[in-house]
Each structure stands twice: as C-alpha cells, then as structure tokens.
Amino acid sequence: MRLAVLSDIHGNLPALEAVVDDVTHRAVDGVVNLGDSLSGPLMASATADFLMAQTWSQIAGNHDRNLATSNPAGLGPSDACAYAELGHEALAWVAQLPPSVILHGRVLLIHGTPARDTECLLETVVRGVPRLAAPTEIALRLGDVKMEVVLCGHSHIPRSVRTPSGLLIVNPGSVGLQAYEHDDPEYHVMATGSPDARYAVIEKRGDNWSVQLISVPYDTGLVVELANRNGRPDWVTALATGTFSPASSLLKPCQVAPHET
C-alpha cells in the first residue's frame, strides 16, 4: 500500500495542482485528504469543484465543519470569505464529509486528534511557542486508538513520529498555507519558513511503514494577488514566504462574489 497524504489545502488551487502533478510521478495507490480544504481568501469554489471530482478518501477539518454547521454571520474572516464564494452544491459536499475514516482497518484519518478537530496531535504550545509534543501528551490525545498509522493535519507542520509501540503518526503539513496565527489554546504562530506546498507519501513495506515528507515549489503569484485583493496581508506574507507577519488590524471585508442562492 502506497498513499499520498494531503491536508489543509485552504482553497489554494495552484498549490493543490502542483502537488497532484507531483503525485502522478510517485506511483501511489491512492490519495487521502485530511480536511480544511476550502477556508480562506483564495479559490474556494474552484478548489471545491476539483475535490468533488476526485475519488479520494476525504474528511472534514474544523474549518470545513464551520462552513457546514455555523451561522454564516458568526464565521471568522477566512471561513466567511470561503462561504461567500461557495454554492449550494459545494456546501452540501462539505456537510457530508466525515470527521474520520479508517482505511483497510489499519490507517486512521483524522484532522486534529480523535476527540477534537481543533487540537494538534503532535504539537504543544508552551508560553506562545509550539513544540513537539511529549510521548505522554501524544498518548493521552490518542486515547485507545489501536492502528498501524494515524494521519493528521491541523498544525500545518510536516512531521512524522513513531511511538514506542510502533505506531506511525504522520502530519503531511499544509498544501496551501505555510504560516498562520491562532489563539487556541493560547496565541501562537505556526510557520514552515518556506512557501512550498507540502504533502507526504506513506508506504507499507513488509511489516513496516515508511514515510516521505515532500516539499513542492509552485508559482505563488496568483494566490498572493488574490490574498492582497481580498484584504488579507497576513496571507500575502504567509503565501509568499512561509512566515507570518501580524497584520490582523489591516483586514478588510472579503471582496469575493456572494455564493449562489
């Protein structure tokens, strides 16, 4: 079994297309998508159209859940921007995405942790700085999960961890957004330091699983322009450099067209 693992696309269709093109050269048996696919000021509708046409195993992230279940008036800036662009078909597709999937009885797909799609599995924030979670923290978040592989996203940080029991945990990183700020559980910044799109390939070899964390360059010009046009200078920096520059006070209402009625 050889799988390409994608997560956190955030409406960045050019990054997704670059990743899919790279995947075609790696002879995978399938592709999985771990959620947070559309939220952001970029190309939510076109990204939804692309993803709806795939036969991949796909789950919902916390932002997908927000789009499907929250009052539109209460959505945050990134979710509101995506919601304004999405039509009913895309919103219905998001609403039917499951929160988790088990493949072949051995690979668990989740977005955050088994209990919370807003919690990082492999990172812990301490005094505003994210660090690799301790084995005891990871074990507590996993609970009674018994799998060979757990695939997770949410933090946007590419990482693989093999526990003492032999469980492989893989976060492929983010396809579409390489830096962001967040205030849960306290204010912190996640950043990879590179604008490249990220994904992973996992492979079962005999009794063991191997993993490749892959970085794919792409032309960021279009998405940087869209982020700037839609009033998101924080995304402009993240997309162009993979770093974060606090610019929340400069946010403007999204300028995308409203979703279909």
LOLO-98455 format. One record per residue (C-alpha): residue number from 1; residue in one letter; x, y, z. Coordinates in pm, whole numbers. Example, Ala and Ser with C-alpha at 12.3 -4.5 7.8 and 13.67 -1.06 7.14 Angstrom:
BEGIN
<fivex i="1" aa="A" X="1230" Y="-450" Z="780"/>
<fivex i="2" aa="S" X="1367" Y="-106" Z="714"/>
END
This chain:
BEGIN
<fivex i="1" aa="M" X="0" Y="0" Z="0"/>
<fivex i="2" aa="R" X="133" Y="339" Z="-104"/>
<fivex i="3" aa="L" X="-71" Y="650" Z="-26"/>
<fivex i="4" aa="A" X="-31" Y="1022" Z="-91"/>
<fivex i="5" aa="V" X="-145" Y="1224" Z="211"/>
<fivex i="6" aa="L" X="-275" Y="1580" Z="168"/>
<fivex i="7" aa="S" X="-415" Y="1824" Z="423"/>
<fivex i="8" aa="D" X="-501" Y="2189" Z="483"/>
<fivex i="9" aa="I" X="-542" Y="2299" Z="121"/>
<fivex i="10" aa="H" X="-730" Y="2616" Z="226"/>
<fivex i="11" aa="G" X="-859" Y="2699" Z="-120"/>
<fivex i="12" aa="N" X="-513" Y="2720" Z="-274"/>
<fivex i="13" aa="L" X="-583" Y="2552" Z="-605"/>
<fivex i="14" aa="P" X="-243" Y="2630" Z="-768"/>
<fivex i="15" aa="A" X="-64" Y="2461" Z="-477"/>
<fivex i="16" aa="L" X="-303" Y="2165" Z="-495"/>
<fivex i="17" aa="E" X="-248" Y="2127" Z="-869"/>
<fivex i="18" aa="A" X="130" Y="2132" Z="-817"/>
<fivex i="19" aa="V" X="101" Y="1861" Z="-552"/>
<fivex i="20" aa="V" X="-127" Y="1644" Z="-766"/>
<fivex i="21" aa="D" X="115" Y="1676" Z="-1057"/>
<fivex i="22" aa="D" X="399" Y="1565" Z="-830"/>
<fivex i="23" aa="V" X="190" Y="1274" Z="-702"/>
<fivex i="24" aa="T" X="144" Y="1141" Z="-1057"/>
<fivex i="25" aa="H" X="517" Y="1068" Z="-1071"/>
<fivex i="26" aa="R" X="521" Y="864" Z="-749"/>
<fivex i="27" aa="A" X="308" Y="560" Z="-839"/>
<fivex i="28" aa="V" X="71" Y="581" Z="-544"/>
<fivex i="29" aa="D" X="-227" Y="351" Z="-495"/>
<fivex i="30" aa="G" X="-450" Y="626" Z="-363"/>
<fivex i="31" aa="V" X="-478" Y="977" Z="-222"/>
<fivex i="32" aa="V" X="-628" Y="1092" Z="108"/>
<fivex i="33" aa="N" X="-726" Y="1445" Z="212"/>
<fivex i="34" aa="L" X="-735" Y="1531" Z="583"/>
<fivex i="35" aa="G" X="-952" Y="1841" Z="565"/>
<fivex i="36" aa="D" X="-957" Y="2221" Z="594"/>
<fivex i="37" aa="S" X="-985" Y="2223" Z="219"/>
<fivex i="38" aa="L" X="-1160" Y="2549" Z="132"/>
<fivex i="39" aa="S" X="-1135" Y="2813" Z="406"/>
<fivex i="40" aa="G" X="-953" Y="3130" Z="307"/>
<fivex i="41" aa="P" X="-949" Y="3428" Z="68"/>
<fivex i="42" aa="L" X="-829" Y="3235" Z="-237"/>
<fivex i="43" aa="M" X="-1017" Y="2996" Z="-470"/>
<fivex i="44" aa="A" X="-1270" Y="2814" Z="-252"/>
<fivex i="45" aa="S" X="-1523" Y="2739" Z="-526"/>
<fivex i="46" aa="A" X="-1273" Y="2617" Z="-787"/>
<fivex i="47" aa="T" X="-1096" Y="2407" Z="-522"/>
<fivex i="48" aa="A" X="-1428" Y="2251" Z="-420"/>
<fivex i="49" aa="D" X="-1503" Y="2166" Z="-784"/>
<fivex i="50" aa="F" X="-1164" Y="1998" Z="-815"/>
<fivex i="51" aa="L" X="-1201" Y="1797" Z="-494"/>
<fivex i="52" aa="M" X="-1560" Y="1691" Z="-563"/>
<fivex i="53" aa="A" X="-1441" Y="1532" Z="-889"/>
<fivex i="54" aa="Q" X="-1188" Y="1308" Z="-711"/>
<fivex i="55" aa="T" X="-1232" Y="953" Z="-583"/>
<fivex i="56" aa="W" X="-1005" Y="1021" Z="-283"/>
<fivex i="57" aa="S" X="-1086" Y="941" Z="79"/>
<fivex i="58" aa="Q" X="-1162" Y="1286" Z="223"/>
<fivex i="59" aa="I" X="-1259" Y="1404" Z="570"/>
<fivex i="60" aa="A" X="-1366" Y="1733" Z="728"/>
<fivex i="61" aa="G" X="-1139" Y="1962" Z="923"/>
<fivex i="62" aa="N" X="-1252" Y="2219" Z="1177"/>
<fivex i="63" aa="H" X="-1293" Y="2489" Z="911"/>
<fivex i="64" aa="D" X="-1500" Y="2255" Z="693"/>
<fivex i="65" aa="R" X="-1720" Y="2184" Z="995"/>
<fivex i="66" aa="N" X="-1760" Y="2558" Z="1049"/>
<fivex i="67" aa="L" X="-1867" Y="2610" Z="689"/>
<fivex i="68" aa="A" X="-2124" Y="2331" Z="716"/>
<fivex i="69" aa="T" X="-2272" Y="2398" Z="1059"/>
<fivex i="70" aa="S" X="-2207" Y="2753" Z="1180"/>
<fivex i="71" aa="N" X="-2426" Y="3059" Z="1139"/>
<fivex i="72" aa="P" X="-2272" Y="3244" Z="842"/>
<fivex i="73" aa="A" X="-2291" Y="3570" Z="1037"/>
<fivex i="74" aa="G" X="-2062" Y="3424" Z="1303"/>
<fivex i="75" aa="L" X="-1790" Y="3289" Z="1077"/>
<fivex i="76" aa="G" X="-1432" Y="3411" Z="1111"/>
<fivex i="77" aa="P" X="-1270" Y="3606" Z="825"/>
<fivex i="78" aa="S" X="-1126" Y="3306" Z="639"/>
<fivex i="79" aa="D" X="-1439" Y="3093" Z="667"/>
<fivex i="80" aa="A" X="-1662" Y="3388" Z="577"/>
<fivex i="81" aa="C" X="-1457" Y="3454" Z="265"/>
<fivex i="82" aa="A" X="-1493" Y="3092" Z="152"/>
<fivex i="83" aa="Y" X="-1863" Y="3076" Z="240"/>
<fivex i="84" aa="A" X="-1938" Y="3386" Z="34"/>
<fivex i="85" aa="E" X="-1790" Y="3217" Z="-272"/>
<fivex i="86" aa="L" X="-1930" Y="2865" Z="-235"/>
<fivex i="87" aa="G" X="-2252" Y="2748" Z="-398"/>
<fivex i="88" aa="H" X="-2506" Y="2508" Z="-253"/>
<fivex i="89" aa="E" X="-2353" Y="2201" Z="-417"/>
<fivex i="90" aa="A" X="-2013" Y="2268" Z="-262"/>
<fivex i="91" aa="L" X="-2161" Y="2343" Z="81"/>
<fivex i="92" aa="A" X="-2363" Y="2020" Z="65"/>
<fivex i="93" aa="W" X="-2046" Y="1830" Z="-23"/>
<fivex i="94" aa="V" X="-1862" Y="1981" Z="273"/>
<fivex i="95" aa="A" X="-2152" Y="1893" Z="503"/>
<fivex i="96" aa="Q" X="-2134" Y="1523" Z="417"/>
<fivex i="97" aa="L" X="-1760" Y="1485" Z="480"/>
<fivex i="98" aa="P" X="-1696" Y="1253" Z="777"/>
<fivex i="99" aa="P" X="-1477" Y="1364" Z="1071"/>
<fivex i="100" aa="S" X="-1262" Y="1050" Z="1042"/>
<fivex i="101" aa="V" X="-1208" Y="744" Z="823"/>
<fivex i="102" aa="I" X="-1036" Y="409" Z="880"/>
<fivex i="103" aa="L" X="-866" Y="259" Z="574"/>
<fivex i="104" aa="H" X="-817" Y="-118" Z="550"/>
<fivex i="105" aa="G" X="-855" Y="-150" Z="925"/>
<fivex i="106" aa="R" X="-506" Y="-13" Z="987"/>
<fivex i="107" aa="V" X="-483" Y="356" Z="887"/>
<fivex i="108" aa="L" X="-681" Y="623" Z="1074"/>
<fivex i="109" aa="L" X="-753" Y="957" Z="905"/>
<fivex i="110" aa="I" X="-825" Y="1248" Z="1140"/>
<fivex i="111" aa="H" X="-777" Y="1623" Z="1117"/>
<fivex i="112" aa="G" X="-667" Y="1711" Z="1470"/>
<fivex i="113" aa="T" X="-694" Y="1447" Z="1741"/>
<fivex i="114" aa="P" X="-950" Y="1165" Z="1768"/>
<fivex i="115" aa="A" X="-1152" Y="1375" Z="2014"/>
<fivex i="116" aa="R" X="-1109" Y="1730" Z="1877"/>
<fivex i="117" aa="D" X="-1057" Y="1863" Z="1527"/>
<fivex i="118" aa="T" X="-921" Y="2187" Z="1677"/>
<fivex i="119" aa="E" X="-640" Y="2021" Z="1876"/>
<fivex i="120" aa="C" X="-293" Y="1943" Z="1740"/>
<fivex i="121" aa="L" X="-184" Y="1584" Z="1789"/>
<fivex i="122" aa="L" X="192" Y="1632" Z="1752"/>
<fivex i="123" aa="E" X="243" Y="1988" Z="1879"/>
<fivex i="124" aa="T" X="204" Y="2152" Z="2219"/>
<fivex i="125" aa="V" X="205" Y="2530" Z="2268"/>
<fivex i="126" aa="V" X="404" Y="2648" Z="2571"/>
<fivex i="127" aa="R" X="414" Y="3020" Z="2650"/>
<fivex i="128" aa="G" X="320" Y="3102" Z="2294"/>
<fivex i="129" aa="V" X="577" Y="2872" Z="2130"/>
<fivex i="130" aa="P" X="477" Y="2544" Z="1963"/>
<fivex i="131" aa="R" X="700" Y="2243" Z="2031"/>
<fivex i="132" aa="L" X="693" Y="1872" Z="1954"/>
<fivex i="133" aa="A" X="451" Y="1710" Z="2195"/>
<fivex i="134" aa="A" X="594" Y="1471" Z="2452"/>
<fivex i="135" aa="P" X="519" Y="1097" Z="2411"/>
<fivex i="136" aa="T" X="288" Y="1111" Z="2713"/>
<fivex i="137" aa="E" X="95" Y="1403" Z="2561"/>
<fivex i="138" aa="I" X="57" Y="1222" Z="2229"/>
<fivex i="139" aa="A" X="-57" Y="904" Z="2404"/>
<fivex i="140" aa="L" X="-316" Y="1096" Z="2605"/>
<fivex i="141" aa="R" X="-453" Y="1262" Z="2291"/>
<fivex i="142" aa="L" X="-468" Y="931" Z="2105"/>
<fivex i="143" aa="G" X="-668" Y="762" Z="2380"/>
<fivex i="144" aa="D" X="-746" Y="400" Z="2299"/>
<fivex i="145" aa="V" X="-669" Y="422" Z="1927"/>
<fivex i="146" aa="K" X="-521" Y="94" Z="1801"/>
<fivex i="147" aa="M" X="-390" Y="140" Z="1449"/>
<fivex i="148" aa="E" X="-71" Y="92" Z="1248"/>
<fivex i="149" aa="V" X="-78" Y="450" Z="1115"/>
<fivex i="150" aa="V" X="-252" Y="772" Z="1220"/>
<fivex i="151" aa="L" X="-265" Y="1054" Z="964"/>
<fivex i="152" aa="C" X="-341" Y="1401" Z="1100"/>
<fivex i="153" aa="G" X="-327" Y="1765" Z="994"/>
<fivex i="154" aa="H" X="-435" Y="2094" Z="1152"/>
<fivex i="155" aa="S" X="-95" Y="2229" Z="1266"/>
<fivex i="156" aa="H" X="36" Y="2276" Z="907"/>
<fivex i="157" aa="I" X="375" Y="2149" Z="1033"/>
<fivex i="158" aa="P" X="514" Y="1845" Z="844"/>
<fivex i="159" aa="R" X="613" Y="1581" Z="1097"/>
<fivex i="160" aa="S" X="640" Y="1207" Z="1146"/>
<fivex i="161" aa="V" X="659" Y="1037" Z="1485"/>
<fivex i="162" aa="R" X="695" Y="669" Z="1561"/>
<fivex i="163" aa="T" X="574" Y="580" Z="1910"/>
<fivex i="164" aa="P" X="738" Y="316" Z="2135"/>
<fivex i="165" aa="S" X="458" Y="76" Z="2039"/>
<fivex i="166" aa="G" X="547" Y="113" Z="1670"/>
<fivex i="167" aa="L" X="253" Y="335" Z="1572"/>
<fivex i="168" aa="L" X="346" Y="576" Z="1293"/>
<fivex i="169" aa="I" X="188" Y="922" Z="1315"/>
<fivex i="170" aa="V" X="222" Y="1149" Z="1011"/>
<fivex i="171" aa="N" X="127" Y="1511" Z="962"/>
<fivex i="172" aa="P" X="192" Y="1590" Z="594"/>
<fivex i="173" aa="G" X="193" Y="1965" Z="652"/>
<fivex i="174" aa="S" X="-25" Y="2203" Z="456"/>
<fivex i="175" aa="V" X="-76" Y="2201" Z="83"/>
<fivex i="176" aa="G" X="-192" Y="2560" Z="72"/>
<fivex i="177" aa="L" X="-88" Y="2776" Z="367"/>
<fivex i="178" aa="Q" X="258" Y="2765" Z="523"/>
<fivex i="179" aa="A" X="209" Y="3005" Z="816"/>
<fivex i="180" aa="Y" X="-75" Y="3129" Z="1034"/>
<fivex i="181" aa="E" X="-158" Y="3269" Z="1378"/>
<fivex i="182" aa="H" X="-404" Y="3114" Z="1623"/>
<fivex i="183" aa="D" X="-527" Y="3169" Z="1977"/>
<fivex i="184" aa="D" X="-614" Y="2812" Z="2084"/>
<fivex i="185" aa="P" X="-501" Y="2711" Z="2345"/>
<fivex i="186" aa="E" X="-313" Y="3044" Z="2359"/>
<fivex i="187" aa="Y" X="-173" Y="3285" Z="2100"/>
<fivex i="188" aa="H" X="95" Y="3127" Z="1879"/>
<fivex i="189" aa="V" X="227" Y="3121" Z="1524"/>
<fivex i="190" aa="M" X="281" Y="2812" Z="1310"/>
<fivex i="191" aa="A" X="525" Y="2853" Z="1020"/>
<fivex i="192" aa="T" X="737" Y="2631" Z="796"/>
<fivex i="193" aa="G" X="958" Y="2912" Z="666"/>
<fivex i="194" aa="S" X="906" Y="2820" Z="302"/>
<fivex i="195" aa="P" X="621" Y="2891" Z="58"/>
<fivex i="196" aa="D" X="639" Y="2541" Z="-92"/>
<fivex i="197" aa="A" X="330" Y="2318" Z="-87"/>
<fivex i="198" aa="R" X="364" Y="2018" Z="145"/>
<fivex i="199" aa="Y" X="234" Y="1661" Z="140"/>
<fivex i="200" aa="A" X="350" Y="1312" Z="234"/>
<fivex i="201" aa="V" X="370" Y="963" Z="90"/>
<fivex i="202" aa="I" X="338" Y="662" Z="319"/>
<fivex i="203" aa="E" X="415" Y="305" Z="213"/>
<fivex i="204" aa="K" X="375" Y="-38" Z="370"/>
<fivex i="205" aa="R" X="691" Y="-245" Z="318"/>
<fivex i="206" aa="G" X="660" Y="-589" Z="468"/>
<fivex i="207" aa="D" X="562" Y="-537" Z="830"/>
<fivex i="208" aa="N" X="681" Y="-174" Z="839"/>
<fivex i="209" aa="W" X="556" Y="163" Z="722"/>
<fivex i="210" aa="S" X="787" Y="426" Z="572"/>
<fivex i="211" aa="V" X="709" Y="794" Z="514"/>
<fivex i="212" aa="Q" X="835" Y="1070" Z="286"/>
<fivex i="213" aa="L" X="762" Y="1434" Z="371"/>
<fivex i="214" aa="I" X="762" Y="1620" Z="40"/>
<fivex i="215" aa="S" X="800" Y="1990" Z="-43"/>
<fivex i="216" aa="V" X="677" Y="2108" Z="-383"/>
<fivex i="217" aa="P" X="755" Y="2455" Z="-525"/>
<fivex i="218" aa="Y" X="482" Y="2632" Z="-722"/>
<fivex i="219" aa="D" X="414" Y="2977" Z="-865"/>
<fivex i="220" aa="T" X="259" Y="3172" Z="-576"/>
<fivex i="221" aa="G" X="190" Y="3484" Z="-782"/>
<fivex i="222" aa="L" X="-184" Y="3427" Z="-841"/>
<fivex i="223" aa="V" X="-270" Y="3338" Z="-482"/>
<fivex i="224" aa="V" X="-62" Y="3623" Z="-341"/>
<fivex i="225" aa="E" X="-253" Y="3859" Z="-569"/>
<fivex i="226" aa="L" X="-588" Y="3713" Z="-459"/>
<fivex i="227" aa="A" X="-499" Y="3740" Z="-91"/>
<fivex i="228" aa="N" X="-396" Y="4101" Z="-138"/>
<fivex i="229" aa="R" X="-709" Y="4184" Z="-337"/>
<fivex i="230" aa="N" X="-929" Y="4024" Z="-72"/>
<fivex i="231" aa="G" X="-779" Y="4222" Z="213"/>
<fivex i="232" aa="R" X="-556" Y="3960" Z="375"/>
<fivex i="233" aa="P" X="-199" Y="4092" Z="406"/>
<fivex i="234" aa="D" X="-127" Y="3820" Z="664"/>
<fivex i="235" aa="W" X="-196" Y="3558" Z="397"/>
<fivex i="236" aa="V" X="14" Y="3753" Z="145"/>
<fivex i="237" aa="T" X="321" Y="3713" Z="366"/>
<fivex i="238" aa="A" X="244" Y="3351" Z="452"/>
<fivex i="239" aa="L" X="191" Y="3251" Z="89"/>
<fivex i="240" aa="A" X="493" Y="3440" Z="-43"/>
<fivex i="241" aa="T" X="745" Y="3346" Z="228"/>
<fivex i="242" aa="G" X="610" Y="3072" Z="456"/>
<fivex i="243" aa="T" X="644" Y="3311" Z="751"/>
<fivex i="244" aa="F" X="387" Y="3513" Z="943"/>
<fivex i="245" aa="S" X="362" Y="3887" Z="990"/>
<fivex i="246" aa="P" X="90" Y="4000" Z="1232"/>
<fivex i="247" aa="A" X="-145" Y="4219" Z="1032"/>
<fivex i="248" aa="S" X="-487" Y="4147" Z="1177"/>
<fivex i="249" aa="S" X="-570" Y="4515" Z="1221"/>
<fivex i="250" aa="L" X="-536" Y="4561" Z="844"/>
<fivex i="251" aa="L" X="-803" Y="4307" Z="749"/>
<fivex i="252" aa="K" X="-1077" Y="4424" Z="517"/>
<fivex i="253" aa="P" X="-1407" Y="4251" Z="434"/>
<fivex i="254" aa="C" X="-1363" Y="3989" Z="162"/>
<fivex i="255" aa="Q" X="-1433" Y="4117" Z="-187"/>
<fivex i="256" aa="V" X="-1539" Y="3784" Z="-343"/>
<fivex i="257" aa="A" X="-1879" Y="3742" Z="-506"/>
<fivex i="258" aa="P" X="-2159" Y="3608" Z="-281"/>
<fivex i="259" aa="H" X="-2248" Y="3238" Z="-301"/>
<fivex i="260" aa="E" X="-2533" Y="3118" Z="-516"/>
<fivex i="261" aa="T" X="-2893" Y="3146" Z="-395"/>
END
